[in-house]
Amino acid sequence: MIKRLRPLLILAGCAVVLGIVLWVLVAFVLPKDEAGDEKGNSVVLMEVDLDEADSIEIKNTFDEYTLVKEAIGSYYIEGKKGYNISNDSVLNLLENIGSLTATKRVVGSPSAEQLESYGLADPYGTVKVVDGEDTYQFSFGTTSSSGNYYTRMEGDEAVYLVDTTVPDTVLLSRYQFYYDEMIDYTGETEDLEGLTNINIGGSKREQEIKVEMNDLGDDEVGSSYVMVEPIYQSFSNTMQDSLNELMTTLATCAVVGDDTSAEKLKELGLDDPQYILSYILDEKEVIIYFGNVTDSGNQYCYVPGDKFVHAVSATYTACLGETLKSYCEDMIYTRAADALSGIKISGSGKSYTIAIGDETDDEGNFNVTINNKRVDSELFSDFYSHILTIGITDLGQKGENNTPYLTVEFTLKSGVKETMKFYSVSELKCFCELNGSGHFWVSTLNVDKILENAQKLYDGEVISLEW
């Protein structure tokens, strides 16, 4: 009989031993986020109106500062009087402290080892509120498995768990309370229409970029802005969008510093900025410096004379370091077809003269001839579209070849002539020059197609466009 019961007795003994081990772990080793007095029951820690508190002292691993009452509902950071802060944020913190409730009490009389395990032997953050003759102080440690913070209240040795509402504020630097718009910019139509004289420079730019509003006439196509230095060219629509996104982001970017001494600016790379962006909006000039990039990928930025240093993601500032070509709209000519009265094309021993009449037929089509032969106006539109869509392959020089590979002369209805010349640089590329000035290489294949398409226009053949 005893032999039969032996296995059961052994199992029962093992169960007892395991039970003792688990009890020891729960009672003395493991953190008490699931054990202790009033398990699972909330505990009201504060029911006090702190709206008129005199001061809030905050200490954490990042910062140590005091918010001081200047008047009812108005506070400033000690040592930084005159620096704008969000009083709503301060009052919100006071309201949350005044109604602080624990999700439960973890342990009534914690041991030194337990305080260490909860992060309360050396708290991650403390907040002390002085309200008249009363003082309230809380310490915050690590988080439990539920994501709540271990907390102690001055005058109460117990350890509690509270949600993240108050700790998430206490554990951050004073910069969270500052209220400062780095620039006044919305990116809406009103701002875009008043924005001009954009300059992009800095130590990381080989060339300074100067951009002005492009006063497009009714006879022109192109972008809203034109680059005037270092070259004259329609400003890229893509870059316009990137700059608009950057400036919109700058209007709401975070404050990361309130020390703008010469020494601090040098430390942040703002004494010799990587980039300098300036512009005029509503007749007011704005200048912004961009300094070092942090390990987290944010770039310091600063308006000279401001009280604060801000930071913005370097993904937004990347547009300030783009190549000159990237700032250029990919067009070598910007006149609309209805601004022209004629085009003359010559090269490779061939010559074509296109005349465009002023009057249109019943369907709105112009009277177009090439070498005195009437041609379909829609076919001419395809021919001219190819010229407008010849893309820039790169910036470059003309080289030693002074004999044009192809010449295209445009006659405007005003009588003004504009001459585009292409000079062969290699089998693959030509240098493009408009009215004696040029900076770009274009594909030789696209230049050859001007002649090829002129012949197709004369023959009435379909002109294919590659968009």
N, C-alpha and C positions, 0 to 999 in steps of 0.2 A: 504493500500500500504506500509506504514511504517513498519507495523508488518511483512509483507512479506520480506522486505529488512533487518530486524533486524539480522537474523542469518548471512547474508552475511557481514553486517557491523562488527559483532563481530569477524568473521573469519579474515576479513581484518585487524582489530585492532591487533589481536593476531600475524598475520604475520609481522606487523610493529614492534611489541615488540620483537619478535624473531630475526628479522633482526638487531635491535639495539644491542641486547645481543651478537649476533655473531660478529658484528663490533667491539664491545668493547673487546671481547676475542682476535680477530685477531690483533687489533691495540695496545692493552696494556698488555695482559696477556700471550698469547701463544708465544713460540719462533718463530722467523721469518724465519724458513728455507724454507717456501713457499711464503714469501712476501718480500717487500722491493724494493729498487731501482734496476734497471737492472735485474728484475726477470728472471731467467733462462738463462741469458747471461754470458759468461765467461769474466773475467777481468784479463788482463796481469798485474801481480804485479812486476815481475822482468824480465829484459832482460840484464843480466850482465854476463860477463865471469869471473868466480871466481876460475879458475884453479890454480892461483898463490896467493890465499888468504893467509894472514899472520897467521890467527888464527880462530878457531871456538869454541865459548864458549857455552856449553850446560848445562842447568839446568832443572831438572825434579824431580818428587817425589821420585825417586830412587837414583839419583846421581847428582853430579855437577863436571864438568871437562872441560878442555880446550885442544883442539888439536892444536899444534903449528907447523908451517912450519920449517923444518930443512933445506930443499933444495927444489928446484922446483919438485913437485910431491912426496915429502917425508915428512911425519909428525910423530910426537910423542905426547904422552899424557904428559901434563905438570906434572913434578914430577916423571915421569916414563920413562925417556929417556933411551934407550937401550932395552926397552920391545918391542918385535916385534908387529907391527900392520899391518892391511891390508890397504895399501895406496889406493888400488882400491876402497875400501869402502868409504874412506874419499873423494876421488875425485868424486865419484858417488853422494855423498851427496851434495857437492859443486855445481855440475852440476844441480842437481834437485832444489836447492835453487835459483841458478842463472836464472832458467827458470820457476820459480814458477808462476802458473796461477790459479786464483780462478775460481771455477765453477760459482760463482755469488757473487755480493755484497748483503749482507743481509740487512744491515741498515747503513745509513750514519752517524748519530749522535746518538749512543745508549745511553739509560739512564742507571743509576747505576743498576736498577733492571734487565734490559736486559743483561748487562754484567755479572751479577751474574748468570742468567739463562743459559748463553752461556759458563760458566766456565772460563770467561776471567777476572773476578774481581781478582781472584787469579789463574793465569794460571797453567795448568798441566805441561806445558813445554815451555821453551824459547830457542831460538838459536840466537846467535849474531856472525856475520861474520865480521872480520876486514880485509879489502883489501886496503892496503896503507893508504890513508887519509879518505877512505870511510868506513862507518859502516852500516850494514844492520841487523835489528833485527825483529824477528817474535815471537809472542806468540800464543800458541795453547790451546784451551779449550776442551769442551766436543764434542761429535759427534752428528750430526743431525739425523733425521729419515732415511736419505739416506746413512748414514755411513760416511759422510764427516766431517771434523773438522772445528769448528768455529775458525777463525784466525784474528789477528790484526797485522798490520805492523807498526813499529816505525815511527812516523811522519805522520801517517794517522789514524784518529780516527774511520774510518769506520770498520765494521765487515764483514768478508768474509767467504766463505766456500771453503776449498781446499780438494783435495783428500788425501789419506792416505800416499802417497809416502814419503813426508818429515816428517810429524808427527810421523809415525811409527818408524823412526830412532831417532828422537829427544827425544822421550818419553822412550827410553831404556837406560840402563847403558853403561858405557864406555867399558864393557867387549865385546860388540858386535864388537868392532874394533880390538881386539887383534887377532893376527894370530899365532897359536901355535899348533903343532902336539904333543900330549902328548907322543905317542910312534910311532916309524916307523914300521908299520906292515900292510900288505895287506890281509893276509889270503890266498894268492895264493900258488900254489904248491912250489914255490921257498922258501917261508918263512916256510912252513910246513916241508920241508926237512931239513932245517937248525935249527929248533927249538928243544932244548933239555934242560935237567936239570931244569925241571919245579918244583918249590916248592910252596906249598900253606900252609900258617900258619896264625898267628894272634890271638888276644885275644878271638875270638869267636870259634876257632877251638880247640877241645880237643886233636887232634893229628895232627902233621905236616905231610903233604903229599909230598913225593918226587917221581918224575916221570922222567924216562929217555927214550931215544929212544930205542925201542925194536928191537934189531938186529936179526930179524927172519931169521932162516935158511930155506933152501928149504924144510926141513922136518917138519916145524912147521906151525900151523895155530894160529891166534890170532890177537891182535890189534897192531897198529903201535908203541904204547908206553907201557912201563911196569912200574908199581909202585914198587919201591924198599924199601920204608919205609912208614908206620910202618910195612907193610907186603910186601911180594913179590907176585905180581899177575898182570896179564894182565890188563892194564888200560882201563876203559870203553870207547867204541867208542862214546857213547852218551855224556859222559863228555868231550871227545876230541872236539866234535862238539860245545858244550856249551862254552868251553874255547876259541875256535877259534872265535866264534861269539862275545864273550866279548872283546877279544883283537882287533878284527877288529873295534868294536864300539869305543874302547878307542882311536884309532888312529884319530878319527874325533869328539870326544866329546867336549862339549862347555866349554870355560873358564868361571868360576864363581867367581874368586877372584885373586887379584894380591898382596895380603898381605900374605906372608909366614913366618911371625915372629913366634917365639915359642909360644907366647900368642895366636895368631890367629889359629895356627895349633892345639893347645890344645882345643880351642873353637869348632873346626870342628871335633874333635875326631881323628885327624891325628897324635897326639903324641903317642898314644897307639892304633894303628889301629885295627879295627875289623878283617880285613883280610890283609895279605901281600902276594902278588903274585910276584914271581921272576922267571926269565928264562934266558937262554943264546941263543942268536940269532946271527949267524955269528960271533961267538967268543966274543960277547959283552954281558955283564950281564945287565939286566934291572930289577929294583925293583919298585913296585907300591904299595902304601898304600891306603887302603880304610877305610874311617872314618864314621861319622854319616850319617844317612839317614834322608833326609828332609821330611817335611809334604807332599810334593808333590811326594814323592817316588823316589827321586834321591839320590844317594850316592856320597859323596865327595871322590875324588881320587887325588893322588899327587905322583909325582916322586921326591924322596928326592934330594934337591939341585936345583929343578926347580924354575922358577919365578912365576909360576901360579898354582892355584888350579882349577881342573876341576870337572865335575859331570857327572855321567852316571846313567841311570835308574837302580834301584835295581833289576829289573827283569833279567838283564844281570849278575849281581854279585851274584845272588842266588846260582849259581853253586859252589862258593867258600865255602859255608857253608853246603854242602851236607854231608851225612853220609859216613863213610868209605866204607860201602857196595856199595853205589852208585858209588864210584870211581872204583869198581872192575868189570871187564868184567865177564859176567855170564858164565864162563867156568872153569872147574876144571882140565882139561887136554888139552894140545895144540899140541900134536904131530900129524902130518899127518899120515894116514894109511900106505902110502908107505915108511915110515921111520922105520916101525916095521918088525921084523922077527918072533915075537911070543908074545902071551899073555897067561898068566896062571891065572885062576880064581878059588878061593877056599873059601868055606863058607857053613855053614849049613850042613856039612857032605858031600858036593859035591865038585867035582874038574873037571875042564875042561882045556885042554891044546890045544891052537890054534897055528898052524904053518903056516907061510906065506912065500911062496917061492919067490925067486928072479925073476924067469923067468915068462913071461906071454904067454898066448896062442895067436892065430891069432887075437882075438878080444880085446886083451889088458888086459885080466882078469888074476889075480894072481892065482896061485895054492894054495888053502887054505884047511887045514884039521883041524878038531876038534876031539881030542881023536882018531887020526889016521884015521878018516873018511873024505873023500873028500866032500867038500860042495861048494855050489854056491858062487862065489866071490861077486856078487851083494847082496846076502843075508848077507854075512859078512859085507859089507859096511853099511847095515842098522843096524846090530848089533853094529858096532863101532860108528856109528853116534849117537846112544843113549848115549854112554859114553861121547862123546864130548859135548853133549847138556844137560847134567845133570846140572841144574841150582843151584845157591847158594840161600838158603832161608834166611840166616842171618849169621852174625858173631857170633862165640861162642867158647866155650872151650870143650875139650874132656871129662872132668869130671874124675871120679875115675875108670871108666871101662878101663882096659888096655888090654882086649882081643878083637881082631878085630872081627867084625861082618862079614866082607867080605874083602878079599884081592885080589887085581888085580896087577899082576906083568907084566910089559911091557919090552920086550927085543928089543933093537934097533939093526939095522943092523950093527952098529959099535961095538956091543957086550955089550954096557952099559945097565944096568938094572935100571928101575925106578919103584918104588913100591908105590901103592896107597892103603891105608888102611882106612876102614870105621869102626867107633866105635859107637855102639848104645848108644844114649843119652836118647831117649824115643821111644815110639811106632811110633812116627811121624817123628823123625829126627835122623840123624847120623852125627857124626863129621868126616870130611874128612881130611886125612893126606897124603901128597905126599912127599916121601923121608924123612920122619921123621919130617916134618914141616906142620902145618895146622892152619887155622883160621876160617873155615867155617862149618856151618851146611848145610846138604842137606836133601832132602826128603827120608825117609826110603823106600817109595814106589818106587822111582827111583833106589835105591840101589838094592832092591829085583828084579827089572826088569833086572838087569845085569845077575843074575843067570837064571831067567826065559827065557831071550832071548838067553842065551848060550844053553839052552836045545832046544829051537826052532831052533837055528842054526844047532844043531846036527840032529834034526828030519826033517829038511828041511821045516819047517813051516814059514808062512809069519810073519815078525816082523813089528808091527805097530809102527810108530813114532808119538809122540805128539809134534808138534812144538809150 
